[in-house]
Amino acid sequence: MKVTYAKGSVSPEDIVKYLNLTNQFIDVSMEVVVRKHLVAHAKDMGITVTDEELQEFADKYRRKNFLWHAGHTDDFLKGAGLSREDFLEFCLSSLLYERAKDKVADRQTVEKYFNEDKNKYHLVVLSQLVVGSEEEARSIRERIGSDPGDFHSMARKYANDAQAKFSGGYVGVRTPEAFPASIAAKLRTSKKGEILGPFGEDGSYYLYLVEDVIPPDLDNELVEATVKEEIFDDWKMDLVGGSISVTK
């Protein structure tokens, strides 16, 4: 397989190099390894998928990607250098992936993880605004005042990232532990509607708007989903022996 364009082509090795240098390789490889393992060993784990479920997933995928007819799907696969068998394996591995997550992270295991450190699952819903200087960040914060709507307007105008400009800075649900210690400490005690920062990290300056605060409660779907993901991530790391590497 190779990727071609009007004036040449790039090899799979070129793509792997890029993924490695942009810190995407491990995540992508992990997903591929886990999916391949599940296709090969699903029965050993007691996980099954019916033909009806496989067909339903394939139909949803086609609708999501505007592949309204069989000919559209065939053209899409041909353009991607894929076969119908590749597509069916993707559909199967996607279903098995979710079934494996439910099996590995069952309710009893979720409750055990959660009760070991409930405060770890304190969640915040955030928007952020990133600029290149502390002076600019402080100036923007003063202009925002305490109005969350102003925060989003400022993000659309001043953020140094195109996606942030489009989304108004919205980044979604996060755990404080995902941030450097100085920021995490502020997030743990933050309140809905509060604006935090600026915080300097690696030459950029961050302002955060706390859109919402979600207390650690397993009855909350977001908290439960966060615990399940952590359990499944641990299982995946065990599966690959703790690391993935590239050899020539």
The 8 nearest C-alpha neighbors of each residue, nearest first, counted from 0:
[[1, 2, 11, 80, 10, 9, 3, 81],
 [2, 0, 10, 9, 11, 3, 8, 80],
 [1, 3, 9, 8, 10, 4, 0, 11],
 [4, 2, 8, 7, 1, 9, 5, 6],
 [3, 5, 7, 6, 8, 2, 9, 1],
 [4, 6, 7, 3, 8, 2, 9, 1],
 [7, 5, 4, 8, 3, 9, 2, 1],
 [8, 6, 4, 3, 5, 9, 2, 1],
 [7, 9, 3, 2, 4, 1, 10, 6],
 [10, 8, 2, 1, 13, 3, 11, 7],
 [9, 11, 1, 13, 12, 2, 14, 8],
 [10, 12, 14, 13, 1, 15, 9, 0],
 [13, 11, 15, 10, 14, 16, 9, 17],
 [14, 12, 10, 16, 11, 15, 9, 17],
 [13, 15, 11, 17, 12, 16, 18, 10],
 [14, 16, 12, 18, 17, 13, 19, 11],
 [17, 15, 19, 13, 14, 18, 20, 12],
 [16, 18, 14, 20, 19, 15, 21, 13],
 [19, 17, 24, 23, 15, 21, 16, 20],
 [20, 18, 24, 22, 16, 17, 21, 23],
 [19, 21, 17, 22, 18, 16, 23, 24],
 [20, 22, 18, 19, 23, 17, 24, 16],
 [23, 21, 19, 20, 24, 18, 25, 26],
 [24, 22, 18, 21, 26, 25, 19, 27],
 [23, 25, 18, 19, 27, 26, 22, 28],
 [26, 24, 28, 27, 23, 29, 243, 22],
 [25, 27, 29, 28, 24, 23, 30, 22],
 [26, 28, 24, 30, 29, 25, 23, 31],
 [29, 27, 31, 25, 30, 26, 24, 32],
 [30, 28, 26, 32, 27, 31, 25, 33],
 [29, 31, 33, 27, 28, 32, 34, 26],
 [30, 32, 28, 34, 29, 33, 35, 27],
 [33, 31, 29, 35, 34, 30, 28, 36],
 [34, 32, 36, 30, 35, 31, 29, 37],
 [33, 35, 37, 31, 92, 36, 32, 30],
 [36, 34, 32, 38, 33, 37, 31, 39],
 [37, 35, 33, 39, 34, 38, 40, 32],
 [36, 38, 41, 40, 34, 39, 35, 33],
 [37, 39, 35, 36, 41, 40, 92, 34],
 [38, 40, 36, 37, 41, 35, 42, 34],
 [41, 39, 37, 43, 42, 38, 36, 44],
 [42, 40, 37, 46, 44, 43, 38, 39],
 [41, 43, 45, 44, 40, 46, 47, 39],
 [44, 42, 40, 41, 45, 46, 39, 37],
 [45, 43, 41, 42, 46, 40, 99, 37],
 [44, 46, 42, 43, 41, 47, 40, 102],
 [47, 45, 41, 44, 42, 98, 95, 99],
 [46, 48, 45, 42, 49, 41, 95, 98],
 [47, 49, 52, 50, 53, 46, 95, 94],
 [50, 48, 52, 51, 53, 47, 54, 91],
 [49, 51, 53, 52, 54, 48, 55, 91],
 [52, 50, 54, 49, 53, 55, 48, 56],
 [53, 51, 55, 49, 54, 50, 56, 48],
 [52, 54, 50, 56, 51, 55, 57, 49],
 [55, 53, 57, 51, 52, 56, 50, 58],
 [54, 56, 52, 58, 53, 57, 51, 59],
 [57, 55, 59, 53, 58, 54, 60, 52],
 [58, 56, 60, 54, 55, 59, 90, 53],
 [57, 59, 61, 55, 60, 56, 54, 62],
 [60, 58, 56, 62, 61, 57, 63, 55],
 [59, 61, 57, 63, 58, 62, 56, 64],
 [60, 62, 66, 58, 64, 59, 63, 65],
 [61, 63, 65, 59, 64, 60, 66, 58],
 [64, 62, 60, 61, 65, 59, 66, 58],
 [63, 65, 61, 62, 66, 60, 67, 59],
 [66, 64, 62, 67, 63, 61, 71, 60],
 [67, 65, 61, 71, 72, 64, 68, 62],
 [66, 68, 65, 62, 71, 61, 69, 72],
 [69, 67, 71, 70, 66, 72, 61, 65],
 [68, 70, 72, 71, 73, 67, 66, 74],
 [69, 71, 73, 68, 72, 74, 66, 67],
 [72, 70, 66, 74, 68, 69, 73, 75],
 [71, 73, 75, 69, 70, 74, 66, 76],
 [72, 74, 70, 76, 75, 71, 77, 69],
 [75, 73, 77, 71, 72, 76, 70, 78],
 [76, 74, 72, 78, 73, 77, 71, 79],
 [77, 75, 81, 79, 73, 78, 74, 82],
 [78, 76, 80, 74, 79, 75, 81, 73],
 [77, 79, 75, 76, 80, 74, 81, 73],
 [78, 80, 76, 77, 81, 75, 74, 82],
 [79, 81, 77, 78, 76, 82, 0, 75],
 [82, 80, 76, 79, 77, 85, 83, 86],
 [81, 83, 85, 84, 76, 86, 80, 77],
 [84, 82, 86, 85, 87, 81, 76, 73],
 [83, 85, 87, 82, 86, 88, 81, 89],
 [86, 84, 82, 88, 83, 87, 81, 89],
 [85, 87, 83, 89, 84, 88, 90, 82],
 [86, 88, 90, 84, 89, 85, 91, 83],
 [89, 87, 91, 85, 90, 86, 92, 84],
 [88, 90, 86, 92, 87, 91, 93, 85],
 [89, 91, 87, 93, 88, 92, 57, 86],
 [90, 92, 88, 94, 93, 89, 87, 95],
 [91, 93, 95, 89, 34, 94, 90, 96],
 [94, 92, 96, 90, 91, 95, 89, 97],
 [93, 95, 91, 96, 97, 92, 98, 90],
 [94, 96, 98, 92, 97, 93, 99, 91],
 [97, 95, 93, 99, 94, 98, 92, 100],
 [96, 98, 100, 99, 94, 95, 101, 93],
 [99, 97, 95, 101, 100, 96, 102, 94],
 [100, 98, 102, 96, 101, 97, 95, 103],
 [99, 101, 97, 103, 98, 102, 104, 231],
 [102, 100, 98, 104, 99, 105, 103, 97],
 [101, 103, 99, 105, 100, 104, 98, 46],
 [104, 102, 100, 101, 105, 99, 231, 230],
 [105, 103, 101, 227, 102, 100, 108, 109],
 [106, 104, 102, 108, 107, 101, 103, 109],
 [105, 107, 109, 108, 110, 104, 101, 111],
 [106, 108, 110, 109, 105, 111, 104, 112],
 [109, 107, 111, 105, 110, 106, 104, 112],
 [108, 110, 106, 112, 111, 107, 104, 113],
 [109, 111, 113, 107, 108, 112, 114, 106],
 [112, 110, 108, 114, 109, 113, 107, 115],
 [113, 111, 109, 115, 110, 114, 108, 116],
 [112, 114, 110, 117, 111, 115, 116, 109],
 [113, 115, 111, 116, 117, 112, 110, 109],
 [114, 116, 112, 113, 111, 117, 110, 119],
 [117, 115, 114, 118, 119, 113, 112, 120],
 [116, 118, 119, 113, 114, 120, 215, 115],
 [119, 117, 120, 121, 116, 215, 214, 113],
 [118, 120, 117, 116, 121, 176, 174, 215],
 [121, 119, 215, 118, 117, 122, 222, 174],
 [120, 122, 215, 214, 118, 119, 213, 174],
 [123, 121, 174, 213, 173, 120, 212, 214],
 [122, 124, 212, 173, 172, 211, 213, 125],
 [125, 123, 172, 211, 171, 210, 209, 173],
 [126, 124, 209, 210, 171, 208, 170, 123],
 [125, 127, 169, 168, 208, 170, 207, 209],
 [128, 126, 207, 168, 206, 208, 169, 129],
 [127, 129, 206, 154, 158, 205, 168, 207],
 [128, 130, 205, 158, 204, 159, 127, 206],
 [131, 129, 204, 159, 158, 203, 132, 136],
 [130, 132, 203, 204, 202, 129, 133, 135],
 [131, 133, 135, 134, 130, 204, 136, 203],
 [134, 132, 136, 135, 204, 137, 197, 131],
 [133, 135, 137, 132, 136, 138, 139, 131],
 [134, 136, 138, 132, 133, 137, 139, 130],
 [135, 137, 133, 139, 138, 134, 197, 140],
 [138, 136, 140, 134, 139, 135, 133, 141],
 [137, 139, 135, 141, 136, 140, 134, 142],
 [140, 138, 142, 136, 141, 137, 135, 143],
 [141, 139, 137, 143, 142, 138, 136, 144],
 [140, 142, 138, 139, 143, 144, 137, 136],
 [141, 143, 139, 140, 144, 138, 149, 153],
 [144, 142, 140, 149, 141, 150, 139, 145],
 [143, 145, 141, 142, 146, 140, 149, 147],
 [144, 146, 143, 147, 194, 193, 192, 149],
 [145, 147, 149, 148, 144, 143, 150, 192],
 [148, 146, 150, 149, 145, 192, 151, 208],
 [147, 149, 150, 146, 151, 152, 143, 153],
 [148, 150, 152, 143, 147, 146, 151, 153],
 [151, 149, 147, 153, 148, 152, 143, 154],
 [152, 150, 167, 154, 153, 148, 149, 155],
 [151, 153, 149, 155, 154, 150, 156, 148],
 [152, 154, 156, 150, 151, 155, 157, 149],
 [155, 153, 158, 151, 167, 157, 156, 128],
 [156, 154, 164, 167, 152, 153, 157, 151],
 [155, 157, 153, 154, 158, 152, 164, 167],
 [156, 158, 154, 153, 155, 159, 130, 164],
 [159, 157, 154, 129, 160, 128, 164, 130],
 [158, 160, 130, 129, 157, 161, 131, 163],
 [161, 159, 163, 158, 162, 164, 129, 157],
 [162, 160, 164, 163, 165, 159, 158, 155],
 [161, 163, 165, 164, 160, 166, 168, 167],
 [164, 162, 168, 166, 160, 165, 161, 167],
 [163, 165, 155, 161, 167, 162, 166, 154],
 [164, 166, 162, 163, 167, 155, 161, 168],
 [167, 165, 163, 168, 169, 164, 162, 155],
 [168, 166, 151, 155, 154, 164, 163, 169],
 [167, 169, 163, 126, 127, 166, 154, 128],
 [168, 170, 126, 166, 167, 171, 125, 127],
 [169, 171, 126, 125, 168, 127, 172, 124],
 [172, 170, 124, 125, 169, 173, 126, 123],
 [171, 173, 124, 123, 125, 122, 170, 174],
 [174, 172, 123, 122, 124, 175, 171, 177],
 [173, 175, 122, 176, 177, 123, 121, 120],
 [174, 176, 183, 177, 178, 186, 187, 173],
 [177, 175, 174, 178, 183, 119, 179, 180],
 [176, 178, 175, 174, 173, 179, 183, 180],
 [179, 177, 176, 183, 175, 182, 180, 174],
 [178, 180, 182, 181, 183, 177, 176, 175],
 [181, 179, 183, 182, 184, 178, 176, 175],
 [180, 182, 184, 183, 179, 185, 178, 198],
 [181, 183, 185, 184, 180, 179, 178, 186],
 [184, 182, 175, 180, 186, 178, 185, 181],
 [185, 183, 187, 182, 186, 181, 180, 188],
 [186, 184, 182, 183, 187, 188, 189, 181],
 [185, 187, 189, 183, 188, 184, 175, 182],
 [188, 186, 184, 185, 189, 183, 175, 121],
 [189, 187, 186, 185, 190, 184, 183, 212],
 [190, 188, 186, 187, 185, 193, 191, 209],
 [191, 189, 193, 192, 212, 188, 209, 211],
 [190, 192, 211, 209, 193, 210, 212, 189],
 [191, 193, 209, 210, 190, 208, 147, 194],
 [192, 194, 209, 190, 191, 208, 195, 189],
 [193, 195, 208, 207, 209, 192, 196, 206],
 [196, 194, 207, 206, 208, 193, 197, 185],
 [197, 195, 206, 198, 205, 207, 194, 140],
 [196, 198, 206, 205, 204, 136, 195, 199],
 [199, 197, 196, 205, 204, 200, 206, 182],
 [198, 200, 204, 203, 205, 197, 202, 201],
 [199, 201, 203, 202, 204, 198, 205, 179],
 [202, 200, 203, 199, 204, 131, 198, 205],
 [201, 203, 200, 199, 131, 204, 132, 130],
 [204, 202, 131, 200, 201, 199, 130, 132],
 [205, 203, 199, 198, 130, 129, 197, 133],
 [204, 206, 129, 197, 198, 128, 196, 199],
 [205, 207, 196, 197, 128, 127, 195, 129],
 [208, 206, 127, 195, 194, 126, 209, 196],
 [207, 209, 194, 126, 125, 210, 193, 127],
 [208, 210, 125, 192, 191, 193, 211, 124],
 [211, 209, 124, 125, 191, 192, 208, 126],
 [210, 212, 191, 124, 209, 123, 213, 192],
 [213, 211, 123, 191, 122, 124, 214, 190],
 [212, 214, 122, 123, 121, 211, 215, 124],
 [213, 215, 121, 216, 212, 122, 120, 222],
 [216, 214, 121, 120, 117, 118, 222, 213],
 [217, 215, 218, 219, 214, 222, 223, 120],
 [216, 218, 219, 223, 222, 215, 220, 113],
 [217, 219, 216, 220, 223, 222, 221, 215],
 [218, 220, 217, 222, 221, 216, 223, 215],
 [221, 219, 223, 222, 224, 218, 217, 225],
 [222, 220, 224, 223, 219, 225, 172, 217],
 [221, 223, 225, 219, 224, 220, 217, 226],
 [222, 224, 220, 226, 217, 225, 221, 227],
 [225, 223, 227, 221, 222, 226, 220, 228],
 [226, 224, 222, 228, 223, 227, 221, 229],
 [225, 227, 229, 223, 228, 224, 109, 230],
 [228, 226, 224, 230, 104, 229, 225, 231],
 [227, 229, 231, 225, 226, 230, 232, 224],
 [230, 228, 232, 226, 227, 231, 233, 225],
 [231, 229, 227, 233, 232, 228, 104, 226],
 [230, 232, 234, 228, 233, 229, 100, 227],
 [231, 233, 229, 235, 234, 230, 228, 236],
 [234, 232, 236, 230, 231, 235, 229, 237],
 [233, 235, 231, 237, 232, 236, 238, 230],
 [236, 234, 238, 232, 237, 233, 231, 239],
 [237, 235, 241, 233, 238, 239, 234, 240],
 [238, 236, 240, 234, 235, 239, 241, 233],
 [237, 239, 235, 236, 240, 234, 241, 33],
 [240, 238, 236, 237, 241, 242, 235, 243],
 [241, 239, 237, 238, 242, 236, 243, 235],
 [240, 242, 236, 239, 237, 243, 238, 235],
 [243, 241, 240, 239, 244, 236, 25, 237],
 [244, 242, 25, 239, 245, 241, 29, 28],
 [243, 245, 246, 242, 25, 28, 24, 19],
 [244, 246, 247, 243, 15, 19, 24, 16],
 [247, 245, 244, 243, 12, 15, 16, 19],
 [246, 245, 12, 244, 15, 16, 11, 13]]
